[in-house]
Amino acid sequence: MKKILKTTLGSAAIAIASLAISGIATSAAQAGELNVVSWGGAYTASQMKAYHKPYTSKTGTKINSIDYSGGLAEMRAQTEANNVTWDVVDVVISDAITGCDEGMFRPIDIDKEMAKAPDGTPASKDFLDGTLQSECFVPLIIYSTVFAYRSDAWSGKKPTSINDVFDLKKFPGKRALQKSPVNNLEWALLADGVPLAKIYDVLDTDEGKDRAFAKLDTIKENVIWWTEGAIPPQLLADKEAVFGTGYNGRWFSAIAEEKQPFSMLWSGQVLDIDGYVVSAKSKNLDEAMKFLKFATDTQRLADQAKYISYGPARKSSGPMVSKHAELGIDMAPHMPTAYADQGFLTNFKWWADNADEMKERFAAWLLQ
Amino acid sequence: MTDQTAGGVVLAADGTPLKASLNRALRKSRIRALLLVAPLLLFILFSFLIPIFDMMFRSVDNWHVGTLMPKTSAALADWDGKALPEEPVFAALVADLQAGAKSREIGKVGRRLNYEKSGMRSMVVSSARKSKRLKNGPYKAKVLKMHKKWRDLETWTVIKRNTAPYTIGYYLNAVDMKYDKNGDIVMQNKNRRIYGKLFLRTFAISLAITVICVILAYPISFLLATLPLRYSNLLMIFVLLPFWTSLLVRTTAWIAMLQSQGVLNDLFVFFGFVAEENRLQLIHNLTGTIIAMTHILLPFMVLPLYSVMKTIPPTYMRAALSLGANPVVAFVRIYMPLTLAGIGAGSILVFILSIGYYITPALVGGTGGTLISNQIAYHMQSSLNWGLAGALGAILLFSVLGFYLLYNKIVGIDNMKLG
């Protein structure tokens, strides 16, 4: 009885919570339809042009595009309530790993179920090294969290590395950093002289964590912390900050489309992967897998780069990246993958283990 | 109507006892009343009470290990905790890991245990993957080789503790405490203590905002209540206009006003109050949070105060003056006590609203101005630690109830008047 009561109460509450979270009630996609969820804005627009429209005209399947702001709360609520309406979801890799571990997402046999490269290379060899970190996840793009600065902030001087971000004497002014330990701890160690390849080894020790926080202490007074990706370009444009970290696509639109006087500091960029997962309990599993295979093939990934400056996750898509569809700018130099040697890939496994502890410690550090 | 009595029972006209007949009539009206409130009752039940109970249940629920690792839980039942367990426990562990890897649910155990000790997630998940290859025993040596943490006594203490179906672990976490190596409850490491501080800060900021609101709202409400109608109507519109504007718009407007290149700082520099290079930092800190929240919550203080002041007859003040009180004495001794009900109502509204405030501190709070609700939202949406979010929420809920009781004891809830 208790169990039944618990389940009923639980699922009712979850159903309501999921309504509240999504804001609108999304119903399960009808037969011949698919609910595809992504981040909204320019990013979803690029996916609709590159994946959704060609897929609909090829198969006749209608695709409902749903926006969300990231995180697994909604997916978990849907899965627990046994009422999954989201079929394909665009997630960051750390969420893909967590959701896969919890059984929310369907495991995918990348070679059997995904498209080969045009030259016949199997998919597992075609996706960039290090991007296939979860068996439920098919990578779409490589984006990076990267520093940019106001070109007019210091006459004659130009920052060249992360060390300069931590050098308040040479480059005075506020820094806009993300309110999260992720990336900031890595940068602090990098600026403290730890080589790229050793960062996570050092961070795994107690002394290394102390060292990272101590380095962040040196600029703490001069940091504005942001939480939404749209904020850092705004802060730089308003001259509230001189340095800022942000997603490279946002910097690209500020520089190329809005002609802001910003420059990129590619050195020390942190590469991150974004891609699709399929709900394990999707009601349109076959259709979802068909869409996934289509959307992640070489041509589609190269097409998306026409609309947004994120690097395609397949090696075979790289050479096909051409000019921006509306601005006519050559996109290749704006891809984070072009500067991959100057940055590093986040160690998602380390963060999956340590995020809970480090985020508490980071919050406590901010309060001091 | 004739009164009939049968054996001392008063009967109604149709011969039934009067009491029963009255009850029937009352029952009808009761049912009608119930039907009238039913929509709201059901709405509150499903959208408010059940979710609250569900979240509170989650804050103690600890099903993960017991349900997903049943054999290990049983085998650990009489482990004494002094040395690493023996072979039967390891055999049970391997069986559970294999089953968990197959059902793809073992990650939930990993996440649950990782809340207690960082690093246990990857230990569980990677061991579950490796366990698929283990065909036959003895398992102890093989498991100890799979991950170094299995050789750590604390790992087993944590697992055994969490085989219990309920836990106070989330509440401990929410008040900056934890279990140490031996399973004793101690304070959290200094560099991880945040929730206690945030609770205190939330209450302090809410109290400050309430006091500022009273100070700001009292004169406005007084004006509103005493000015002739054509002026007071205009004033009322000034109060209500921001009230009708979207919360986000108002918050963003404050960012434009207060930022260091913003309107206010530009004016200060223009008039020479501050130098160009020392522009004031008014936003992304505590100051910004208090200014923006005070502005947003001010109407909740003005409206109850106004409606109470409106009902105070001006003759009272005139009477006091004509009886010889000077204006200050008349105001303090006659007018102010009459407005207490409005102050009480406004204060309770503002205080309770600001305790749960979330969007404004998130946008303008920076590091110094974030509140406990921002942490709750973080654990709901990002970290997915719903148990901890539930525990923090429950503590917040019960402290609000505590404040309410305290208020009732000191001021008396009957002395509150919303209009």
Interface residues (C-beta under 8 A of the other chain):
Chain A: K6 L9 G10 A12 A13 I14 I16 A17 G71 L72 A73 R76 T98 C100 D101 E102 G103 P107 K179 F213 I224 W225 T227 D238 K239 E240 A280 K349 A352 D353 N354 A355 D356 E357 K359 E360 R361 A363 A364 W365 L366 L367
Chain B: F46 S47 I50 P51 F53 D54 M55 F57 S103 R104 E105 I106 G107 K108 G110 R111 N114 Y115 S118 G119 M120 R121 S122 V125 N191 R192 R193 I194 K197 L198 Q259 S260 Q261 H284 A362 G366 T367 Q375 Y378 M380 Q381 S382 S383 L384 N385
